Amino acid sequence: MRSIVGKDQYFTTWVSSKPIEKPFVAPMVELHLPSYRTGVTAWRDLYNKYQVSQIKRQFLDCGRFFNTTYPVGIEYDQINIGDGSNMVDFSGFWYYPTDITVYSKLIVESDEDTTLSLGVVTNGSIMAWLDGKEAFRVLSEAVNHDTVKEVTIKVKRGENELVIGLNELGERNTMVRFGLCNKSDKSIVTTIPSNIKEEDLEGIRGFVDSLDMEQDEDVLRFSSCALTLPLTVSFLDESRNSQSISLKKDDSFFDIKDTFSGHILIANISYKGALFRKGFYRFEKQKPVEYIADTERERKERYIDDLISKKKSSPALFIAGLTRGLDLYDICKKSVQNSIERIVNRADCSDFRLTEIIWMYCLGKDILPSSLMAQFKECMLGYRYWFTEKGNDVMWFFSENHALSLHACEYIAGRLFPDEIFTNSGMSGREHMEHALSMIRDWFSHVLEYGYTEWCSVNYLPVDMLGYMTLMKFSDNGEIESLCKRAMDMTFRFYAMQCHKGMLLGANGRAYINDVLSPTDIQANAFCHFAWGTNYAPYGYKPTLYALLTEYECPKELQSIALLKDGETFEEQFVQGYDRIKINIFKTKDFFIGSSSSSLEGKEDGDQEHLFDAMVGDEEGRFWINHPGEARVLGTRRPGYFTGNAYTPYVREYKASVVVFYRFPDSAEVNFTHLICFRESYQKEILEDKDLFLRRGKINVYIHAENGFQIPAAKSLSKYELRSPDLDNTWYVRIDDTMDFETFVQKMRDCEILYEREKVSVLDPVYGQVEYTLTDKTFE
């Protein structure tokens, strides 16, 4: 297989080994942070900008990788072909410290002896060998941050073997990838060993590029261009559910049963060593609750009954059974033991699993066998509750949701075993109680004063509630219970503001793909169901279950905010967190619009922040604007393709209108911003060069992209994505419920809109003169 790589283009076709993964065991050490900020400190606080964890420093100090020589006996059995990204990518999520090494190889052809200039971009350290001799090395210290370096290699006339060894420590979500760019003045010819015919390769590529998926009720329907050769396609979701189908030459349509439970479905095609992958998002729409009881308590009791009746193995089912005096361990053994294993081995997120064990232990005293109770006790006595205790793990202590979970577990464990010595810390249970109480007071003093750092996050606010409800149920401490109730009341006010037709929406500090693409399936929607009788209540989520088992009930006065009546409007501006994030919400019964002005605005190191969100009618009328954090549509990055912004815009809202300013050079991995909008769900649409007009029900929408719109070539994206090129761009959005569609279109076309670099001025047909200025003083 031959490739011609021009100047400033990347080498995207390689043969690679499978990643070689080994546990990394480091000495047990403590960590002391005199500058720790409660609930918000991250590694970038400590090291100016980039995360360099304690265990990563130990990993680098070992220096093992840079002592290696040219790899012998490596099987290069995977062909990596560019899939939209410039990078050769092996990224993933590792719950335990993992030493990862992977080798990639290609042949550089040259018609003369010469020196080539190359640009290296890497997440992970690199050793490179040219014809068996070391050519260059690149040390990558920071986690999930691109290390960039320019190097030269001297090639001889003819064929030159270039091998890249990539080494990284897997710790939680970790990017493990590299890119090699041609910085020479002339094109470079590369080849890789392969027995794939060029026509077969092009046929497979055409099939993969054209492959599209439609969802039916119980069937996934696929279409493509006609196959030029027989192939087997394997499908895998993130829950490890799989199916395979064999296709014949000339096939262009096929169906498979929808037996999957995950949202992300990957089609894998392996052909003579080449691996082709294409991801599809499997939209999951939660069925509305059939019967809604009259009171919050009745709704909670019914939820527990329904959860038990489904008999789906999970820690939540086990805990729910205990509340009814049932021992469902035989059904839930695998999931309960999985939690125990993660706690004992101190996996990342094991603090959330420890809350499960505490609930099981406290509710199971008169129900469960002593052998299982002893396992639960050992989990609590042997755990690492804070970074000041010794450890060699990749547990995350620093974000507010993890911090409170750890403090809650430490306090309850100390209360349960006051006279026992905890084996990791050497402290007694009483000493752990004292330590945890101090941390709990500090945590609540900051959250109740500033609000949430992970503001309005439909994913993480419920995780904070893990700690609240565990403490409310088992702390036996009136002060702590009072703090938890105040925080719960505050949280439910946010839920009430964010609630639209039973879904939790809005701009927020941390978002994941399911939070935006499957809004009815957001687990936290169940809190709205309990509080206000809305109609979405997904099952099996720990915070949801814990909420059922406390005496807490949502303040009654919040219902008027959560459930608007015809003709009512709710408008709110407030700030959240240490960084004083400015948040706007404007909603009626028929539409919702929300935005945030991030403290990262104008910066090129974005995060998972979902900064503009809107919904017209129900979930099919949702839309938002962002800058993809990666080129791979369903990759593993944070921020991702659909969530967050790699380059963070300025966002300004006035009532039912928003301006999003992107002011960046075109130097990102993705040089466009995009609108995600399910346009087929709107009854009327006018799409022009820079303007999009939509109508759904009695609601009008106008969206303007100053750089114009482009429809993606991929059918699966063209249904709901519109791109706008370049990163110096201005978006304007206006939602209206006062005019018919034709009048609205004419009024918006006739209104005076002036787009300038620092501001947008609009003579709005309803609001009058409005200015949206980039130079807002919120963060000064």
N, C-alpha and C positions, 0 to 999 in steps of 0.2 A: 504494500500500500504506500503510495507516494504522495507527498504533500509539498506544496510550494508556499513558503512563509515569507511574505513581503516585509518591508521595513515597518516597524511598530506593530506588526502582527504577532500573535502568540502561537507557540507550538502546541497544538491541541490534540494530536494523535500520537499515542504512546502505547507500548505494551507494558503492563504492570504486574507485579506480584500481588497476591492477596495480602492484606495488612497482617503483619506479624504482631500479635498482641500478647504481652506478658504482664502479670501483676507487678506493680512497682511498690516495693516495701521500703519505706523510709524509717529512720529512727523516730521514736515517739518523743515529741517535743511540745512545749507550751508556746502560746503566742500572747504577747502583751502589747496592747495598743493604747498608749497614753492619750491619743487624740480621738479615741472611739466616740462616734456620735450615735446616740441611741437610735437603733432601727434604721439608720440610713448609711452608715459607713460602708464603703466598698473599697476594693483594692485600689481603685483609681484615686480615692482620697489619699491613700498612703503613699502612692508612688507617682504623684502628680497627675498622671493621665491613664496609664495602662495597667491592667491587672497582671501582677506577678505574684502568684500565691506562694505561701510558705513552702508547700510541698514541691512546687515547680522550681524553687530555688535549690531545694535539696536534689531534685532531679538533674538540674543543670550542673550542680557541684560534682555529681558523680562523673560527668565527662565521658561516660562509656561510649556514646555514639561517635564522638570525634576521634576515638582510638581505634575505630574499625578500619578494615582494609577493604579493597575491592571485593564485592560480594560474589562468592562462589556457590554454586549449587542452588541458586534461586530459580524458581520456576515462574517465568513470565507468562502466565496463562490467561491474562485478561487484556483485552484491547480496549483502551479508553479513547473514545472519539468525541470531540467537542459537542456538548449538548446545550449550547447557548452561552456558556460561561468560558472565560479565558483560562480558568483554573482546572487543574487535575485534582479532583476533590474526593477525599475519603472521610469527610467530617461526620460526626455523630454525637451520641450522648453516652458518657461513661459514668456509672454510679460509683465506681471504685477507681483508685489511681491505676492507670494502665499505661505501660510503656508500649508505644505504637511505632512500628517501623514498616515502611513500604518502599519498594524499589520500582522505578519506572525507567524505560529504556527506549531509545530510538537511534537511528543511523543518520548522521549528517554527511551528505554527499558534497564534494567540492571539486572543482576543476583546476584548483591550484593550491599550493601551500599558502595559507593566509591566517590572519587573526580576525575573529568574529567578536563583535560586541553584543552582549546579552543583558537584558534587564530581568532581574529575579524578584518575584513577589511571593512571599511564603508565609504560611502559618505553620511553624515547625522548623527545626534546624535542618540544614541541607549539607550533605556530602555529595560531591559530584566527581565522577571519574571519566576521563576521556581515554579510550583505548587502554583501560586498566590502570591508568595513573591518575592520582588525584589532580583535579582541574581547579576546583574552588570549593570553599565551604562558607556557609552563612549561618551565624548564630541567631536564633530567634528566642528572645527571653520572654516577651510578653505573650499572654494568652489572648487569643481571638483578636489580635491586632496584626495588620500586615507589616512585615519587615521587608523593606525595599532596598535593593542593592544592584549596582551595575558591575558586571564582571567581563573578563575577556577569556577566550579559549583559542589556542593555536591548533588549527586543523591542517591535516596534510591532504594532498591531492588524493582523491578517491573516497573510500568509505571510512568514517570515523564513528566508533561506538560511543555514545554519550549515555551514562547511567546516572540517574538522580536518586539518592537515598534520602528519604524524608523521615524525620524522627520527631515525635511530640509526646507530651504527657497528656493522656486523656483524663480530663477532670471536669465532670458535669458536661454541659454542652460545649464542645470544643471543635474549632475549625482545624482540620488537618488537611492541608492543600498547598499546592504551589503552582506558579505560573512562570513560564519562560518566554520572554519577548525578544524578537529580533531587533536589535538597535543598530545593526550594520546598515550601510548605504545600499546594499543589494540584497536581493531575495536569497533565501537559503532553501535548499532542497533537502527534505528528510524522507526516510522510508522506515517502515517497521516490517519485520518478518510476518507474513500472513499468506495463507493459501486461499484467501477469499478472492474470487474473481471480482473485477471492478464492477461488472454489470450486476452481480449479486449484491455487492455492497450498496450500490445506488438503489437497487430494488428494495432492500431492507430500510435504507434511510427514507425513501419515499413513503414506504408503508408506515414507519414510525411517525414521520412528520405529519402525515395526513390522518393518522388514527384519531378518532373522535368518539366520545361516549355520551349517550343519552340515558337518563334514568327513567325506568318505568316503575310500577309499584313493587314488583318482586324480581325484576329483570334489568340487567345492564345491557344496553344495545350498543354495539360498536360498528363503526363504518370506516372505510379507508379507501385508498386507491387500490386497484386490483393487484393482488400479490403476484410477483414474478417467479416465486419459488415457494415450496412448502415450508412452513415454519411452525414452531410451537411457542405459544405465548403463555407465560405464567404470571398470575396476578397475586399480589401480596399486599395486605393492609398492615397498619401499625400495630394491630392486635395479633399479628402472625397468622391470620386466616389466609388460606391460599386456595387457588384453583388454577388448573392448566387446561388449555384447549389446543388441539392440533388443527392447523389450517392447511388447505390445499392451494395449489397454484390457481390463480384467478379469483380466489375468494376476496370479497370486498365488504361483506356484511356477516356479523356473527353475534350471537347472544350468549350470555352466561347468567346463571341464577345469582341473584343478589343475596348471598349468604354471608356477606361481610358485616362487620360491626364497626370498623374504623372509618374515619372520614377520608383519609388519604390512601388512594389505591395506586400502586405502582405496577405498570405492565413491564415485564422483563422478557427480553428475547436474547437468548444465547445462541450464537452461530459460529462454529469453528473458532472459538476463543474470543470472539467479539461480543461484548455485552452492550445491548441497547436498552435504554430505559425511558419510559415516559410516564409522568404522573398525572393522575386525574383526581379531582376533588369530588368525593361522594357526598352529596348534600344530604344531610339527615334532618328531616322535618319532624319535630315532636308532635305526636297526636294530642289534640286538646283533651283536657280532663273531662271525662264523660259526666261525672256527677260532682258538683261543688257544694260541700257542706256549708251551713250558714255561719258557723263560728270558726275562729282561728284554731281553737283547741280541737274541734271536731275534724277540721281539715288535717291537722297533724296526726290525730289518731288513725284516720282513714289511710293516710300515707303509709304509716307503719304497717297496718294490716295488709295493704296492697304489696308492699315490699316483701313481707314474709310470704305472701301467697305466691309470688313469682318464683321463689326458691332458686334464685340465681346466685351462685356462690360468690361471696365477697365478705370482707370484714364488716361491711355495713349490715348485711343480712345476719351475720353472727350476733352483732350487737343488738339489732332489732329483735332477734329471737330472745335474747336474754331479758329484754324488757317485758316479755310475755312469759317469762319463766321457762323458756325452751332452750335446750342445748342442741344447736344446729352444727356442732363441730364436724360431724361426719360429712356434712354437705360442704362445709367451708374450710376443711382442713388445709387444702393446698394454699388458699389465699391467706389464711391465718399464719401458717408456717412460713410463707414468703415474707410476711411482715416481720416475723421473729428473726429470720435470717438477715434481713436488711438492717435491722436494729443491732444485732450482735456484731455484724461486720461493719457497721457504721457507714452505710451507703448514704450518698447524697439524698436528701429528703426523708431520711429515716426518722427525723423528728416528727414529721406528720404521722408516720406509722406508729410511733410511740404513743401518740394520743389514743390510737385504737386500742393498744395494749392496756393502757390505763382504764379506758372505759370497760374493756372486757374483764379486767381484774376486779374493778369495783362493783360491777353488776353481776359478776359470776361467782361471788363468794359462796353462795349456798346452792349453786347449780353445777359448777364445773368440777371435774376431778382434780385432786390435789396435785397430780403430776403436771397438768397443764397450768395450773395456778403457779406452780414453782417455776415453770419456764417464763411466765409473765414477770414474776418477781426478779429473776436473774436479768431479764432485759433491762429493768429499771435500775438495779444495783450496779450493773456494769457499764452503763452508758456514759458517753462524753457529753456533758450538758452545756459546755461553753468553751470558747477557744482558749481560755486560760488553763484548761485541763490538757493533759498530754494526749496527743493524737498523731496519726500519720494518714489521715483520710482526706477526702475532698468534700466533707460536709460544708454547707454554706450557712454561716452564722449571722450574716450582716444585714440583709434586707429585713424590713420590719415584720414581714409575715413569719420568716424563720425565727427571728429573735423572740417574738412573743411565744411561739410554739415551744421553743426550748425552755423559756422561763416558766411557762405553765407546767410543762412536764417535770421540770426540776422541783417546783414547789410541791406538786401533788405527790411525787415519788418520795420526797423528804417527809411529807406529812404521813404517808402510809408506813414508812419505815424509819421512825425518828432515831432509833437507837442502833440501827445497822450502820456498818461502815461500807461506803460505796467504793467498789474496788478500783475504779479508774482515778478518782480524785483523792481517795484516802480520807474524805470528809464523812462525817456522820449525817444522817438524815436531817437532824436539826440544823446543822451548819448549812446544808443545802437549802433548807427552807429560808434561813436568814439571807443567804446570798440571793436566792430567787426573789424574795420579797423586795429587796432593794432594787433589783433590776426591773421588776414589775412596776413598782412605783415610778421609776425613772421613765420607763417605756410609756406608761399612760400619761404622765405629765407632759410629754412631748406630743403625743398623738392628740390628746384632748385640747392642747393649746394651738397646735399648728394644723391638725388634720393629717391626712394620709400623704406620705411621700409617693406611694404608688396610687395616685389619686384616681378615684372613681373606677378602679379596675374591676371589671366584672369577673375577672379570674382570681384576683388576689384579695379583694375585700372579704370574700367568703373564707379564704384561708386564714385571715386574721381572726375570723369568728371561731375557728377551731380552738384558739387559745381562750377567747372570751367564754365560750360555753363549757369548755373543760374546767376552767376555774370557777365558773358559776355553779357548776354541778358538784365539784369535789373539793374545793379549797377550804370550805368551812371557815371562811374568813370574811366578816361583814364588810371590811374596807375594800377588799379585792372585789367582792360581789358588786359593791356600789360602783366601783370604777368600770367594771365590765358592763353594767347596765347603762351607764352614761355613754360608753363607746358604742354599744349596740343601738341605742337611740339615735346617735349621730349617724351611724352606718345606715340605718333604715331610712333616715331622711334623704341620704344620697340615693338609696334605692328608689324611694318615692319620686325623686326628681328625674331619675334615669328611666323610670318605668314608662313604657309605651305599649299598649295592647298586650300586657303580660310579659314583655321582653325588656331586658336591661340593656340600654343603648348608651351612646354618648362618647365623647372624647375621653380618653383615659390614659393613665401612665404606663400600663403594661397590657399588651394585647397579643393574643395568639390567633392562629388562622381560624379555629373553630368559633372563636368569639365573634368574628365578623361575618363569616360565610354561613354559619348555621345558627342564627340568633334565637330560634325557638328551642334549640337543644342546649342552650347555656344552662349549666346545672344550677346557677344562682337564681334563675327564674323561679325556682321552687319557693324562694323566700317571698316573692311577690304573691305567689299562690297562697301560702299560709297566711300572710298578713292581710291581703285584700281580695282573695278569692279569684284571682286571675286564672287563666286556663292552661298554663304550661308548668309542669312539675316533673322534670326528669328524675329518675330514681338512682339510688345507690351512691350518693356523694356524701362524704363524711360530714362537712359542715351542715348540710341539709339535715342529715340524720340527727346530729347532736342538737340542732335547734329544736327538734321535736321533743327531746328528752329533758329539757329545762322548763322552768316555769315562766320564762320570759315571754312576753307578748308585745307586739309592736304598738307604739302610741297610736291611738285611734284617730287623732287629728291629721295624721299623714295621709289618710285615704283620699282626702280631697285633692292632694297634690298628685298622688299616683294615678287616680282615675278621674280624668277630666270629663266634664259633661259637654254637650253640644254648645258651641258658642263661647266656651271658656278658653282662656289663654294663660299659660304659666310661663313666666320669664324670670330668670335668676342669673346673677353674676356673683361669683365668690372666688376665694383663693384657697389653695391647699398646699400643705407641706412646707418644709424648710425653705424651698426655693420660691415659695409664694406663687404657685402656678395659677394663672388667671383662667377661670373656667366659665363658659357661657352655656346656658340651656334655654331654649325657646321651644315650647310645644303646645299643640292643641290636641283635641281628640283625634284629629285626622293626620297630623304629621308631627315629626320631631326633628330638631336640628340642634347639634351641640358642637362646641369647639373648645380647644385649649391653646394657650400661648406658652410653649415650652421654654424653659430656661436654656435649652440647647439651641434655640432658634438661631439661624444664620451660621450654624456650625456643621462641619462635615463628619462628625462622629456621632451619628444619630443613635436612636434606641428604639424600643418597641412601642413608643408612644403613638397612640391613635388620636390624631389631632383634629380631625373633622369627620363628623358622622351625621347621617341624615336618614330618615325613613318616611316614606309617604304611604299611608295606609298600613298594610301588614308587612311581613318580612320580605316579600318579593319586591317591595318598593324601596329597599335599603340601597344607599350609595355612599361612597366616600372617595377621597383623593389622597394619594400618597406618592412617595418616591420609593420604588422597590429597593430593598436592601440587598438583593442578589438577582442575578440573571436567571437562575434556575427557578422555574415557577413554583415547584414544590420542594425546595431545598430545605436545609436544616438551619439556616442562618437566623440570627436575631439582630436586627430586624430582618423580616422575610420579604417575599415578593408582595404579599397582600397586607402585611402588618408592619407598622412602624415606618420610619423614614431613615434611609442611610444618610441623606443630607436633609437637615431639619429646616422646614420652612417657617416663615412668619405667618401667623394665622390671626385674622381680625374679623370679629363678628359684630353685626348690628341687627338685632331682632332676627328675622328670618332670612338673613343674608350673610354671606361670608366671603372674604377675599383671602386667598392663599398665595403668598409671595415666595417663589423660589429664586434665589439670587446666588448662583454658583457657576463656576466654570465647568465645561463639559469634560471632566476628568474622572468621572465615576465609572464603576463597572457597568451601570445602566444609565444611559444618557437620555432618559425620558422620564416624565412623571405620568401618572395615569389616573383615570376615573374608573372605578368599579361600580357598575350600575346595570341592573337586570332590566334592560330596556324593553324586552318583550312583555314584561308584566304591566307596562303602561299602555293605555288605550290609544294615545296619540303621541306621535313623535315627528319632529322635524330636525334632521341632522344636516348641518351646513359645514362650511370650512372651519369656522371657529366657534360656532354656536350650536347648542342643543336645546330644543324645547320639548318638554314632555308634559303629559297630563294623565293623572290617575285619579279616578273618582272626580272629585271637585277641586283637586289640588293641582296647581301649575308649578312647573320647575323650569328655570332657565340656568344653563351652565355655559360659561364662556371660557375658552382656553386661548390665551393671546397667541400662542404658537401654533394653533390649529389642532385638529383631530386626525388621528390615524387609526384605522381598524386593523387589529393584528391578523396575520395570515392564518394562524391556527384557529380552526372552527370552534374548538372548545373554549377559547378565550374571546373570540369575536362576539360571542353572545352577550358578554357582560363587561368587556374591557374596551376603553378608548384611550389611546396613548396620545401624548402631546410631546413633541421632540424638544430636546435640549433642557438644560437645568437653569436657564435664566428665563423664567416664565411667570405669568400671572394668571390665576384662576379666579373667576367670580361666579358665585352661586346665589340665586334668589328663588325663594319658595313663596307662593302666593295662594290665598284662598278667597280672594275678593272678586275675581273676574272670570268670565268665560275664556276658553283657550284662545280663540281668535283675537279677542281684545288684549289679552295678556301678551301674546306674541307681538302684536302691533305696538303696544305701549313700551315693551322692552326694546324693540327695534328703534323706536323714536326717542327713547329717553337719552339724555346726554350722559355718556360714560367716558371719562378721561383716564386713560391708563398711563401713569408716569412711573418712574423707577422707584420713587419713595412713597407713592400713595396712589390710590384709586379714588376718584371723585365720581359720584353718581347722583344725578337728579332723579331720584326714585319717584315713580308715579304715585306711590302711596306715602312713603316716608319723607319726601322732600329731599333736600340736599344732604348727602351723607358722604363723609370722608373716612377712608380706611388707610391709616398711616403705618408705614413700616417701622418708623422710629417711635414705637410705643415705649413709655418709661417704666413699665411694670417691674422690670428686673434691676433697675438701678438703685 
